[in-house]
Amino acid sequence: MALASLLILLTAAGYALLCAMRPFAPCRKCSGIGVRTRRRTVTLCRRCHGTRARLRIGRRLLNNSRTIHAHGTRPQTTDRKAAPWQ
C-alpha cells in the first residue's frame, strides 16, 4: 500500500515538473502540424488555431488556481512611505 502511494506521489510530482518545464504539448488533433487536410482542402486546425501546440491540463489547472488565488486575496501595497496605521 505504501509503495503504491509512493508511486502515485512520484508520478504526480513528475507531471507537475513536466508542466512547469514544458507547459505546451503538441496538438492532439493535428499531431503538431497545425493544419488539417479534409477532402483535398487544407485548413488550419480548429483546436490549436495553427499554433501546433496546446496547453497541458496540469498547467491549465495551475493557471486557474493562481488566478482564483489572486482574485481572492487583498492587493499588496507597494507604498513604503505610508505608515501602517494610516
HTML snippet that shows the backbone in 3Dmol.js (N, CA, C, O; Angstrom):
<script src="https://3Dmol.org/build/3Dmol-min.js"></script>
<div id="view" style="width:600px;height:400px;position:relative"></div>
<script>
const pdb = `
ATOM      1  N   MET A   1       0.821  -1.191   0.000  1.00  0.00           N
ATOM      2  CA  MET A   1       0.000   0.000   0.000  1.00  0.00           C
ATOM      3  C   MET A   1       0.865   1.256   0.000  1.00  0.00           C
ATOM      4  O   MET A   1       0.575   2.223  -0.704  1.00  0.00           O
ATOM      5  N   ALA A   2       1.934   1.228   0.801  1.00  0.00           N
ATOM      6  CA  ALA A   2       2.818   2.381   0.877  1.00  0.00           C
ATOM      7  C   ALA A   2       3.580   2.565  -0.432  1.00  0.00           C
ATOM      8  O   ALA A   2       3.838   3.691  -0.860  1.00  0.00           O
ATOM      9  N   LEU A   3       3.935   1.447  -1.061  1.00  0.00           N
ATOM     10  CA  LEU A   3       4.657   1.527  -2.324  1.00  0.00           C
ATOM     11  C   LEU A   3       3.777   2.119  -3.420  1.00  0.00           C
ATOM     12  O   LEU A   3       4.244   2.917  -4.233  1.00  0.00           O
ATOM     13  N   ALA A   4       2.517   1.733  -3.442  1.00  0.00           N
ATOM     14  CA  ALA A   4       1.587   2.273  -4.437  1.00  0.00           C
ATOM     15  C   ALA A   4       1.366   3.766  -4.216  1.00  0.00           C
ATOM     16  O   ALA A   4       1.292   4.536  -5.174  1.00  0.00           O
ATOM     17  N   SER A   5       1.261   4.171  -2.958  1.00  0.00           N
ATOM     18  CA  SER A   5       1.098   5.595  -2.654  1.00  0.00           C
ATOM     19  C   SER A   5       2.336   6.383  -3.050  1.00  0.00           C
ATOM     20  O   SER A   5       2.223   7.502  -3.549  1.00  0.00           O
ATOM     21  N   LEU A   6       3.504   5.819  -2.835  1.00  0.00           N
ATOM     22  CA  LEU A   6       4.739   6.475  -3.206  1.00  0.00           C
ATOM     23  C   LEU A   6       4.845   6.616  -4.721  1.00  0.00           C
ATOM     24  O   LEU A   6       5.280   7.658  -5.209  1.00  0.00           O
ATOM     25  N   LEU A   7       4.461   5.600  -5.466  1.00  0.00           N
ATOM     26  CA  LEU A   7       4.487   5.669  -6.925  1.00  0.00           C
ATOM     27  C   LEU A   7       3.520   6.716  -7.464  1.00  0.00           C
ATOM     28  O   LEU A   7       3.847   7.437  -8.406  1.00  0.00           O
ATOM     29  N   ILE A   8       2.349   6.800  -6.879  1.00  0.00           N
ATOM     30  CA  ILE A   8       1.378   7.810  -7.294  1.00  0.00           C
ATOM     31  C   ILE A   8       1.903   9.204  -6.994  1.00  0.00           C
ATOM     32  O   ILE A   8       1.751  10.112  -7.811  1.00  0.00           O
ATOM     33  N   LEU A   9       2.517   9.382  -5.835  1.00  0.00           N
ATOM     34  CA  LEU A   9       3.076  10.679  -5.459  1.00  0.00           C
ATOM     35  C   LEU A   9       4.230  11.068  -6.382  1.00  0.00           C
ATOM     36  O   LEU A   9       4.327  12.227  -6.785  1.00  0.00           O
ATOM     37  N   LEU A  10       5.098  10.129  -6.718  1.00  0.00           N
ATOM     38  CA  LEU A  10       6.207  10.403  -7.635  1.00  0.00           C
ATOM     39  C   LEU A  10       5.713  10.716  -9.041  1.00  0.00           C
ATOM     40  O   LEU A  10       6.273  11.579  -9.718  1.00  0.00           O
ATOM     41  N   THR A  11       4.680  10.030  -9.480  1.00  0.00           N
ATOM     42  CA  THR A  11       4.109  10.304 -10.798  1.00  0.00           C
ATOM     43  C   THR A  11       3.498  11.697 -10.849  1.00  0.00           C
ATOM     44  O   THR A  11       3.679  12.423 -11.827  1.00  0.00           O
ATOM     45  N   ALA A  12       2.781  12.068  -9.808  1.00  0.00           N
ATOM     46  CA  ALA A  12       2.178  13.400  -9.761  1.00  0.00           C
ATOM     47  C   ALA A  12       3.257  14.481  -9.693  1.00  0.00           C
ATOM     48  O   ALA A  12       3.119  15.528 -10.325  1.00  0.00           O
ATOM     49  N   ALA A  13       4.314  14.242  -8.944  1.00  0.00           N
ATOM     50  CA  ALA A  13       5.402  15.215  -8.859  1.00  0.00           C
ATOM     51  C   ALA A  13       6.123  15.335 -10.202  1.00  0.00           C
ATOM     52  O   ALA A  13       6.510  16.432 -10.604  1.00  0.00           O
ATOM     53  N   GLY A  14       6.300  14.225 -10.884  1.00  0.00           N
ATOM     54  CA  GLY A  14       6.931  14.257 -12.202  1.00  0.00           C
ATOM     55  C   GLY A  14       6.097  15.009 -13.215  1.00  0.00           C
ATOM     56  O   GLY A  14       6.634  15.761 -14.028  1.00  0.00           O
ATOM     57  N   TYR A  15       4.779  14.813 -13.174  1.00  0.00           N
ATOM     58  CA  TYR A  15       3.904  15.529 -14.101  1.00  0.00           C
ATOM     59  C   TYR A  15       3.877  17.027 -13.776  1.00  0.00           C
ATOM     60  O   TYR A  15       3.828  17.855 -14.686  1.00  0.00           O
ATOM     61  N   ALA A  16       3.910  17.373 -12.502  1.00  0.00           N
ATOM     62  CA  ALA A  16       3.959  18.788 -12.117  1.00  0.00           C
ATOM     63  C   ALA A  16       5.262  19.426 -12.592  1.00  0.00           C
ATOM     64  O   ALA A  16       5.261  20.574 -13.036  1.00  0.00           O
ATOM     65  N   LEU A  17       6.358  18.703 -12.505  1.00  0.00           N
ATOM     66  CA  LEU A  17       7.637  19.205 -13.005  1.00  0.00           C
ATOM     67  C   LEU A  17       7.600  19.356 -14.521  1.00  0.00           C
ATOM     68  O   LEU A  17       8.117  20.335 -15.060  1.00  0.00           O
ATOM     69  N   LEU A  18       6.997  18.400 -15.206  1.00  0.00           N
ATOM     70  CA  LEU A  18       6.858  18.488 -16.658  1.00  0.00           C
ATOM     71  C   LEU A  18       6.017  19.695 -17.056  1.00  0.00           C
ATOM     72  O   LEU A  18       6.354  20.393 -18.013  1.00  0.00           O
ATOM     73  N   CYS A  19       4.937  19.946 -16.342  1.00  0.00           N
ATOM     74  CA  CYS A  19       4.084  21.098 -16.640  1.00  0.00           C
ATOM     75  C   CYS A  19       4.804  22.411 -16.371  1.00  0.00           C
ATOM     76  O   CYS A  19       4.545  23.408 -17.045  1.00  0.00           O
ATOM     77  N   ALA A  20       5.703  22.424 -15.396  1.00  0.00           N
ATOM     78  CA  ALA A  20       6.458  23.636 -15.106  1.00  0.00           C
ATOM     79  C   ALA A  20       7.541  23.876 -16.150  1.00  0.00           C
ATOM     80  O   ALA A  20       7.783  25.017 -16.542  1.00  0.00           O
ATOM     81  N   MET A  21       8.190  22.814 -16.601  1.00  0.00           N
ATOM     82  CA  MET A  21       9.292  22.955 -17.555  1.00  0.00           C
ATOM     83  C   MET A  21       8.802  23.137 -18.995  1.00  0.00           C
ATOM     84  O   MET A  21       9.320  23.979 -19.728  1.00  0.00           O
ATOM     85  N   ARG A  22       7.816  22.357 -19.389  1.00  0.00           N
ATOM     86  CA  ARG A  22       7.295  22.421 -20.756  1.00  0.00           C
ATOM     87  C   ARG A  22       5.768  22.515 -20.699  1.00  0.00           C
ATOM     88  O   ARG A  22       5.085  21.492 -20.759  1.00  0.00           O
ATOM     89  N   PRO A  23       5.225  23.737 -20.585  1.00  0.00           N
ATOM     90  CA  PRO A  23       3.776  23.883 -20.417  1.00  0.00           C
ATOM     91  C   PRO A  23       2.975  23.542 -21.673  1.00  0.00           C
ATOM     92  O   PRO A  23       1.776  23.278 -21.575  1.00  0.00           O
ATOM     93  N   PHE A  24       3.600  23.541 -22.844  1.00  0.00           N
ATOM     94  CA  PHE A  24       2.886  23.263 -24.079  1.00  0.00           C
ATOM     95  C   PHE A  24       3.249  21.889 -24.604  1.00  0.00           C
ATOM     96  O   PHE A  24       4.392  21.448 -24.484  1.00  0.00           O
ATOM     97  N   ALA A  25       2.266  21.213 -25.189  1.00  0.00           N
ATOM     98  CA  ALA A  25       2.446  19.906 -25.798  1.00  0.00           C
ATOM     99  C   ALA A  25       1.929  19.972 -27.230  1.00  0.00           C
ATOM    100  O   ALA A  25       1.153  20.870 -27.556  1.00  0.00           O
ATOM    101  N   PRO A  26       2.337  19.050 -28.088  1.00  0.00           N
ATOM    102  CA  PRO A  26       1.813  19.060 -29.456  1.00  0.00           C
ATOM    103  C   PRO A  26       0.299  18.845 -29.468  1.00  0.00           C
ATOM    104  O   PRO A  26      -0.248  18.117 -28.639  1.00  0.00           O
ATOM    105  N   CYS A  27      -0.353  19.486 -30.411  1.00  0.00           N
ATOM    106  CA  CYS A  27      -1.809  19.358 -30.537  1.00  0.00           C
ATOM    107  C   CYS A  27      -2.151  17.918 -30.883  1.00  0.00           C
ATOM    108  O   CYS A  27      -1.500  17.306 -31.730  1.00  0.00           O
ATOM    109  N   ARG A  28      -3.167  17.379 -30.232  1.00  0.00           N
ATOM    110  CA  ARG A  28      -3.563  16.002 -30.483  1.00  0.00           C
ATOM    111  C   ARG A  28      -4.397  15.857 -31.745  1.00  0.00           C
ATOM    112  O   ARG A  28      -4.411  14.791 -32.361  1.00  0.00           O
ATOM    113  N   LYS A  29      -5.079  16.900 -32.126  1.00  0.00           N
ATOM    114  CA  LYS A  29      -5.962  16.815 -33.290  1.00  0.00           C
ATOM    115  C   LYS A  29      -5.172  16.800 -34.593  1.00  0.00           C
ATOM    116  O   LYS A  29      -5.474  16.019 -35.495  1.00  0.00           O
ATOM    117  N   CYS A  30      -4.160  17.662 -34.695  1.00  0.00           N
ATOM    118  CA  CYS A  30      -3.399  17.757 -35.944  1.00  0.00           C
ATOM    119  C   CYS A  30      -2.013  17.133 -35.818  1.00  0.00           C
ATOM    120  O   CYS A  30      -1.210  17.236 -36.745  1.00  0.00           O
ATOM    121  N   SER A  31      -1.721  16.495 -34.704  1.00  0.00           N
ATOM    122  CA  SER A  31      -0.421  15.863 -34.438  1.00  0.00           C
ATOM    123  C   SER A  31       0.726  16.860 -34.479  1.00  0.00           C
ATOM    124  O   SER A  31       1.843  16.493 -34.844  1.00  0.00           O
ATOM    125  N   GLY A  32       0.480  18.090 -34.118  1.00  0.00           N
ATOM    126  CA  GLY A  32       1.517  19.100 -34.065  1.00  0.00           C
ATOM    127  C   GLY A  32       1.897  19.690 -35.405  1.00  0.00           C
ATOM    128  O   GLY A  32       2.944  20.327 -35.517  1.00  0.00           O
ATOM    129  N   ILE A  33       1.079  19.497 -36.424  1.00  0.00           N
ATOM    130  CA  ILE A  33       1.369  20.039 -37.757  1.00  0.00           C
ATOM    131  C   ILE A  33       0.762  21.430 -37.908  1.00  0.00           C
ATOM    132  O   ILE A  33       1.378  22.302 -38.521  1.00  0.00           O
ATOM    133  N   GLY A  34      -0.405  21.650 -37.375  1.00  0.00           N
ATOM    134  CA  GLY A  34      -1.052  22.965 -37.432  1.00  0.00           C
ATOM    135  C   GLY A  34      -2.114  23.071 -38.508  1.00  0.00           C
ATOM    136  O   GLY A  34      -2.900  24.018 -38.505  1.00  0.00           O
ATOM    137  N   VAL A  35      -2.153  22.126 -39.421  1.00  0.00           N
ATOM    138  CA  VAL A  35      -3.158  22.154 -40.490  1.00  0.00           C
ATOM    139  C   VAL A  35      -3.846  20.804 -40.558  1.00  0.00           C
ATOM    140  O   VAL A  35      -3.292  19.780 -40.158  1.00  0.00           O
ATOM    141  N   ARG A  36      -5.045  20.825 -41.065  1.00  0.00           N
ATOM    142  CA  ARG A  36      -5.830  19.598 -41.274  1.00  0.00           C
ATOM    143  C   ARG A  36      -6.178  19.482 -42.751  1.00  0.00           C
ATOM    144  O   ARG A  36      -6.478  20.483 -43.402  1.00  0.00           O
ATOM    145  N   THR A  37      -6.139  18.282 -43.274  1.00  0.00           N
ATOM    146  CA  THR A  37      -6.491  18.047 -44.669  1.00  0.00           C
ATOM    147  C   THR A  37      -7.770  17.225 -44.703  1.00  0.00           C
ATOM    148  O   THR A  37      -7.822  16.101 -44.203  1.00  0.00           O
ATOM    149  N   ARG A  38      -8.799  17.808 -45.303  1.00  0.00           N
ATOM    150  CA  ARG A  38     -10.077  17.111 -45.458  1.00  0.00           C
ATOM    151  C   ARG A  38     -10.584  17.348 -46.869  1.00  0.00           C
ATOM    152  O   ARG A  38     -10.776  18.487 -47.296  1.00  0.00           O
ATOM    153  N   ARG A  39     -10.793  16.277 -47.567  1.00  0.00           N
ATOM    154  CA  ARG A  39     -11.363  16.329 -48.926  1.00  0.00           C
ATOM    155  C   ARG A  39     -10.590  17.289 -49.829  1.00  0.00           C
ATOM    156  O   ARG A  39     -11.174  18.166 -50.466  1.00  0.00           O
ATOM    157  N   ARG A  40      -9.310  17.117 -49.873  1.00  0.00           N
ATOM    158  CA  ARG A  40      -8.399  17.890 -50.720  1.00  0.00           C
ATOM    159  C   ARG A  40      -8.351  19.376 -50.375  1.00  0.00           C
ATOM    160  O   ARG A  40      -7.931  20.184 -51.204  1.00  0.00           O
ATOM    161  N   THR A  41      -8.770  19.746 -49.178  1.00  0.00           N
ATOM    162  CA  THR A  41      -8.642  21.134 -48.737  1.00  0.00           C
ATOM    163  C   THR A  41      -7.784  21.172 -47.478  1.00  0.00           C
ATOM    164  O   THR A  41      -7.914  20.324 -46.595  1.00  0.00           O
ATOM    165  N   VAL A  42      -6.931  22.141 -47.415  1.00  0.00           N
ATOM    166  CA  VAL A  42      -6.050  22.308 -46.265  1.00  0.00           C
ATOM    167  C   VAL A  42      -6.555  23.507 -45.467  1.00  0.00           C
ATOM    168  O   VAL A  42      -6.646  24.619 -45.987  1.00  0.00           O
ATOM    169  N   THR A  43      -6.883  23.264 -44.196  1.00  0.00           N
ATOM    170  CA  THR A  43      -7.371  24.328 -43.318  1.00  0.00           C
ATOM    171  C   THR A  43      -6.566  24.315 -42.020  1.00  0.00           C
ATOM    172  O   THR A  43      -5.934  23.317 -41.672  1.00  0.00           O
ATOM    173  N   LEU A  44      -6.601  25.425 -41.324  1.00  0.00           N
ATOM    174  CA  LEU A  44      -5.955  25.489 -40.021  1.00  0.00           C
ATOM    175  C   LEU A  44      -6.704  24.600 -39.037  1.00  0.00           C
ATOM    176  O   LEU A  44      -7.922  24.442 -39.123  1.00  0.00           O
ATOM    177  N   CYS A  45      -5.975  24.036 -38.125  1.00  0.00           N
ATOM    178  CA  CYS A  45      -6.572  23.179 -37.104  1.00  0.00           C
ATOM    179  C   CYS A  45      -7.488  24.029 -36.215  1.00  0.00           C
ATOM    180  O   CYS A  45      -7.098  25.109 -35.770  1.00  0.00           O
ATOM    181  N   ARG A  46      -8.683  23.545 -35.964  1.00  0.00           N
ATOM    182  CA  ARG A  46      -9.627  24.305 -35.151  1.00  0.00           C
ATOM    183  C   ARG A  46      -9.266  24.278 -33.676  1.00  0.00           C
ATOM    184  O   ARG A  46      -9.613  25.202 -32.942  1.00  0.00           O
ATOM    185  N   ARG A  47      -8.584  23.251 -33.234  1.00  0.00           N
ATOM    186  CA  ARG A  47      -8.256  23.149 -31.815  1.00  0.00           C
ATOM    187  C   ARG A  47      -7.093  24.052 -31.430  1.00  0.00           C
ATOM    188  O   ARG A  47      -7.161  24.749 -30.418  1.00  0.00           O
ATOM    189  N   CYS A  48      -6.013  24.049 -32.237  1.00  0.00           N
ATOM    190  CA  CYS A  48      -4.834  24.845 -31.872  1.00  0.00           C
ATOM    191  C   CYS A  48      -4.713  26.128 -32.685  1.00  0.00           C
ATOM    192  O   CYS A  48      -3.810  26.924 -32.430  1.00  0.00           O
ATOM    193  N   HIS A  49      -5.590  26.349 -33.648  1.00  0.00           N
ATOM    194  CA  HIS A  49      -5.610  27.549 -34.495  1.00  0.00           C
ATOM    195  C   HIS A  49      -4.288  27.754 -35.238  1.00  0.00           C
ATOM    196  O   HIS A  49      -3.871  28.887 -35.481  1.00  0.00           O
ATOM    197  N   GLY A  50      -3.635  26.646 -35.593  1.00  0.00           N
ATOM    198  CA  GLY A  50      -2.410  26.721 -36.369  1.00  0.00           C
ATOM    199  C   GLY A  50      -1.151  26.949 -35.559  1.00  0.00           C
ATOM    200  O   GLY A  50      -0.071  27.061 -36.138  1.00  0.00           O
ATOM    201  N   THR A  51      -1.247  27.023 -34.238  1.00  0.00           N
ATOM    202  CA  THR A  51      -0.058  27.241 -33.419  1.00  0.00           C
ATOM    203  C   THR A  51       0.716  25.958 -33.178  1.00  0.00           C
ATOM    204  O   THR A  51       1.856  26.015 -32.717  1.00  0.00           O
ATOM    205  N   ARG A  52       0.144  24.822 -33.471  1.00  0.00           N
ATOM    206  CA  ARG A  52       0.735  23.490 -33.359  1.00  0.00           C
ATOM    207  C   ARG A  52       0.960  23.046 -31.927  1.00  0.00           C
ATOM    208  O   ARG A  52       1.601  22.018 -31.707  1.00  0.00           O
ATOM    209  N   ALA A  53       0.456  23.786 -30.936  1.00  0.00           N
ATOM    210  CA  ALA A  53       0.669  23.427 -29.542  1.00  0.00           C
ATOM    211  C   ALA A  53      -0.597  23.663 -28.744  1.00  0.00           C
ATOM    212  O   ALA A  53      -1.456  24.460 -29.122  1.00  0.00           O
ATOM    213  N   ARG A  54      -0.693  22.952 -27.635  1.00  0.00           N
ATOM    214  CA  ARG A  54      -1.819  23.120 -26.720  1.00  0.00           C
ATOM    215  C   ARG A  54      -1.269  23.218 -25.311  1.00  0.00           C
ATOM    216  O   ARG A  54      -0.181  22.716 -25.032  1.00  0.00           O
ATOM    217  N   LEU A  55      -1.997  23.849 -24.436  1.00  0.00           N
ATOM    218  CA  LEU A  55      -1.589  23.976 -23.048  1.00  0.00           C
ATOM    219  C   LEU A  55      -1.932  22.682 -22.321  1.00  0.00           C
ATOM    220  O   LEU A  55      -3.046  22.175 -22.452  1.00  0.00           O
ATOM    221  N   ARG A  56      -0.997  22.150 -21.566  1.00  0.00           N
ATOM    222  CA  ARG A  56      -1.237  20.900 -20.834  1.00  0.00           C
ATOM    223  C   ARG A  56      -2.320  21.103 -19.778  1.00  0.00           C
ATOM    224  O   ARG A  56      -2.522  22.217 -19.293  1.00  0.00           O
ATOM    225  N   ILE A  57      -3.007  20.033 -19.427  1.00  0.00           N
ATOM    226  CA  ILE A  57      -4.102  20.095 -18.459  1.00  0.00           C
ATOM    227  C   ILE A  57      -3.583  20.539 -17.092  1.00  0.00           C
ATOM    228  O   ILE A  57      -4.218  21.356 -16.426  1.00  0.00           O
ATOM    229  N   GLY A  58      -2.442  20.010 -16.672  1.00  0.00           N
ATOM    230  CA  GLY A  58      -1.877  20.391 -15.377  1.00  0.00           C
ATOM    231  C   GLY A  58      -1.507  21.856 -15.322  1.00  0.00           C
ATOM    232  O   GLY A  58      -1.697  22.506 -14.294  1.00  0.00           O
ATOM    233  N   ARG A  59      -0.980  22.385 -16.411  1.00  0.00           N
ATOM    234  CA  ARG A  59      -0.623  23.803 -16.447  1.00  0.00           C
ATOM    235  C   ARG A  59      -1.874  24.672 -16.446  1.00  0.00           C
ATOM    236  O   ARG A  59      -1.892  25.740 -15.834  1.00  0.00           O
ATOM    237  N   ARG A  60      -2.920  24.215 -17.131  1.00  0.00           N
ATOM    238  CA  ARG A  60      -4.183  24.956 -17.130  1.00  0.00           C
ATOM    239  C   ARG A  60      -4.768  25.007 -15.719  1.00  0.00           C
ATOM    240  O   ARG A  60      -5.283  26.044 -15.300  1.00  0.00           O
ATOM    241  N   LEU A  61      -4.693  23.895 -14.984  1.00  0.00           N
ATOM    242  CA  LEU A  61      -5.170  23.878 -13.599  1.00  0.00           C
ATOM    243  C   LEU A  61      -4.338  24.810 -12.715  1.00  0.00           C
ATOM    244  O   LEU A  61      -4.883  25.507 -11.860  1.00  0.00           O
ATOM    245  N   LEU A  62      -3.024  24.821 -12.921  1.00  0.00           N
ATOM    246  CA  LEU A  62      -2.164  25.713 -12.155  1.00  0.00           C
ATOM    247  C   LEU A  62      -2.485  27.173 -12.443  1.00  0.00           C
ATOM    248  O   LEU A  62      -2.561  27.981 -11.518  1.00  0.00           O
ATOM    249  N   ASN A  63      -2.673  27.522 -13.708  1.00  0.00           N
ATOM    250  CA  ASN A  63      -3.005  28.900 -14.058  1.00  0.00           C
ATOM    251  C   ASN A  63      -4.346  29.317 -13.462  1.00  0.00           C
ATOM    252  O   ASN A  63      -4.480  30.433 -12.961  1.00  0.00           O
ATOM    253  N   ASN A  64      -5.336  28.432 -13.511  1.00  0.00           N
ATOM    254  CA  ASN A  64      -6.646  28.761 -12.941  1.00  0.00           C
ATOM    255  C   ASN A  64      -6.566  28.919 -11.429  1.00  0.00           C
ATOM    256  O   ASN A  64      -7.209  29.808 -10.870  1.00  0.00           O
ATOM    257  N   SER A  65      -5.793  28.076 -10.760  1.00  0.00           N
ATOM    258  CA  SER A  65      -5.691  28.205  -9.308  1.00  0.00           C
ATOM    259  C   SER A  65      -4.956  29.488  -8.926  1.00  0.00           C
ATOM    260  O   SER A  65      -5.300  30.115  -7.924  1.00  0.00           O
ATOM    261  N   ARG A  66      -3.958  29.887  -9.700  1.00  0.00           N
ATOM    262  CA  ARG A  66      -3.281  31.160  -9.435  1.00  0.00           C
ATOM    263  C   ARG A  66      -4.221  32.341  -9.625  1.00  0.00           C
ATOM    264  O   ARG A  66      -4.198  33.291  -8.842  1.00  0.00           O
ATOM    265  N   THR A  67      -5.051  32.281 -10.670  1.00  0.00           N
ATOM    266  CA  THR A  67      -5.997  33.363 -10.921  1.00  0.00           C
ATOM    267  C   THR A  67      -7.019  33.462  -9.793  1.00  0.00           C
ATOM    268  O   THR A  67      -7.322  34.561  -9.327  1.00  0.00           O
ATOM    269  N   ILE A  68      -7.550  32.331  -9.354  1.00  0.00           N
ATOM    270  CA  ILE A  68      -8.523  32.326  -8.268  1.00  0.00           C
ATOM    271  C   ILE A  68      -7.891  32.866  -6.986  1.00  0.00           C
ATOM    272  O   ILE A  68      -8.519  33.639  -6.262  1.00  0.00           O
ATOM    273  N   HIS A  69      -6.668  32.467  -6.709  1.00  0.00           N
ATOM    274  CA  HIS A  69      -5.989  32.955  -5.508  1.00  0.00           C
ATOM    275  C   HIS A  69      -5.737  34.457  -5.596  1.00  0.00           C
ATOM    276  O   HIS A  69      -5.905  35.174  -4.609  1.00  0.00           O
ATOM    277  N   ALA A  70      -5.336  34.934  -6.770  1.00  0.00           N
ATOM    278  CA  ALA A  70      -5.069  36.369  -6.928  1.00  0.00           C
ATOM    279  C   ALA A  70      -6.337  37.192  -6.783  1.00  0.00           C
ATOM    280  O   ALA A  70      -6.294  38.296  -6.239  1.00  0.00           O
ATOM    281  N   HIS A  71      -7.470  36.677  -7.259  1.00  0.00           N
ATOM    282  CA  HIS A  71      -8.724  37.411  -7.128  1.00  0.00           C
ATOM    283  C   HIS A  71      -9.283  37.349  -5.707  1.00  0.00           C
ATOM    284  O   HIS A  71     -10.074  38.208  -5.316  1.00  0.00           O
ATOM    285  N   GLY A  72      -8.881  36.350  -4.939  1.00  0.00           N
ATOM    286  CA  GLY A  72      -9.421  36.191  -3.597  1.00  0.00           C
ATOM    287  C   GLY A  72      -8.598  36.814  -2.500  1.00  0.00           C
ATOM    288  O   GLY A  72      -9.019  36.802  -1.343  1.00  0.00           O
ATOM    289  N   THR A  73      -7.438  37.359  -2.820  1.00  0.00           N
ATOM    290  CA  THR A  73      -6.597  37.968  -1.795  1.00  0.00           C
ATOM    291  C   THR A  73      -6.567  39.475  -1.974  1.00  0.00           C
ATOM    292  O   THR A  73      -6.903  40.003  -3.034  1.00  0.00           O
ATOM    293  N   ARG A  74      -6.160  40.147  -0.919  1.00  0.00           N
ATOM    294  CA  ARG A  74      -6.063  41.601  -0.979  1.00  0.00           C
ATOM    295  C   ARG A  74      -4.856  41.999  -1.816  1.00  0.00           C
ATOM    296  O   ARG A  74      -3.850  41.291  -1.840  1.00  0.00           O
ATOM    297  N   PRO A  75      -4.955  43.116  -2.493  1.00  0.00           N
ATOM    298  CA  PRO A  75      -3.784  43.573  -3.256  1.00  0.00           C
ATOM    299  C   PRO A  75      -2.677  44.032  -2.307  1.00  0.00           C
ATOM    300  O   PRO A  75      -2.952  44.613  -1.257  1.00  0.00           O
ATOM    301  N   GLN A  76      -1.448  43.774  -2.677  1.00  0.00           N
ATOM    302  CA  GLN A  76      -0.307  44.174  -1.867  1.00  0.00           C
ATOM    303  C   GLN A  76       0.006  45.646  -2.116  1.00  0.00           C
ATOM    304  O   GLN A  76       0.062  46.089  -3.263  1.00  0.00           O
ATOM    305  N   THR A  77       0.207  46.391  -1.054  1.00  0.00           N
ATOM    306  CA  THR A  77       0.555  47.801  -1.200  1.00  0.00           C
ATOM    307  C   THR A  77       2.060  47.903  -1.372  1.00  0.00           C
ATOM    308  O   THR A  77       2.821  47.234  -0.673  1.00  0.00           O
ATOM    309  N   THR A  78       2.485  48.743  -2.304  1.00  0.00           N
ATOM    310  CA  THR A  78       3.913  48.921  -2.546  1.00  0.00           C
ATOM    311  C   THR A  78       4.401  50.269  -2.036  1.00  0.00           C
ATOM    312  O   THR A  78       5.581  50.589  -2.179  1.00  0.00           O
ATOM    313  N   ASP A  79       3.515  51.064  -1.444  1.00  0.00           N
ATOM    314  CA  ASP A  79       3.881  52.372  -0.919  1.00  0.00           C
ATOM    315  C   ASP A  79       4.516  52.186   0.457  1.00  0.00           C
ATOM    316  O   ASP A  79       3.811  51.908   1.427  1.00  0.00           O
ATOM    317  N   ARG A  80       5.829  52.336   0.555  1.00  0.00           N
ATOM    318  CA  ARG A  80       6.521  52.110   1.818  1.00  0.00           C
ATOM    319  C   ARG A  80       6.555  53.367   2.685  1.00  0.00           C
ATOM    320  O   ARG A  80       6.886  53.288   3.868  1.00  0.00           O
ATOM    321  N   LYS A  81       6.222  54.511   2.122  1.00  0.00           N
ATOM    322  CA  LYS A  81       6.270  55.763   2.891  1.00  0.00           C
ATOM    323  C   LYS A  81       5.072  55.892   3.825  1.00  0.00           C
ATOM    324  O   LYS A  81       5.145  56.592   4.835  1.00  0.00           O
ATOM    325  N   ALA A  82       3.994  55.236   3.503  1.00  0.00           N
ATOM    326  CA  ALA A  82       2.792  55.347   4.330  1.00  0.00           C
ATOM    327  C   ALA A  82       2.988  54.543   5.607  1.00  0.00           C
ATOM    328  O   ALA A  82       3.548  53.447   5.593  1.00  0.00           O
ATOM    329  N   ALA A  83       2.519  55.105   6.698  1.00  0.00           N
ATOM    330  CA  ALA A  83       2.588  54.419   7.988  1.00  0.00           C
ATOM    331  C   ALA A  83       1.533  53.327   8.021  1.00  0.00           C
ATOM    332  O   ALA A  83       0.489  53.483   7.388  1.00  0.00           O
ATOM    333  N   PRO A  84       1.761  52.230   8.731  1.00  0.00           N
ATOM    334  CA  PRO A  84       0.801  51.126   8.737  1.00  0.00           C
ATOM    335  C   PRO A  84      -0.520  51.474   9.411  1.00  0.00           C
ATOM    336  O   PRO A  84      -1.521  50.799   9.169  1.00  0.00           O
ATOM    337  N   TRP A  85      -0.554  52.515  10.254  1.00  0.00           N
ATOM    338  CA  TRP A  85      -1.810  52.849  10.941  1.00  0.00           C
ATOM    339  C   TRP A  85      -2.663  53.831  10.167  1.00  0.00           C
ATOM    340  O   TRP A  85      -3.753  54.172  10.628  1.00  0.00           O
ATOM    341  N   GLN A  86      -2.214  54.308   8.998  1.00  0.00           N
ATOM    342  CA  GLN A  86      -2.978  55.278   8.223  1.00  0.00           C
ATOM    343  C   GLN A  86      -3.824  54.589   7.192  1.00  0.00           C
ATOM    344  O   GLN A  86      -4.542  55.248   6.440  1.00  0.00           O
TER     345      GLN A  86
END
`;
const viewer = $3Dmol.createViewer("view");
viewer.addModel(pdb, "pdb");
viewer.setStyle({}, {cartoon: {color: "spectrum"}});
viewer.zoomTo();
viewer.render();
</script>
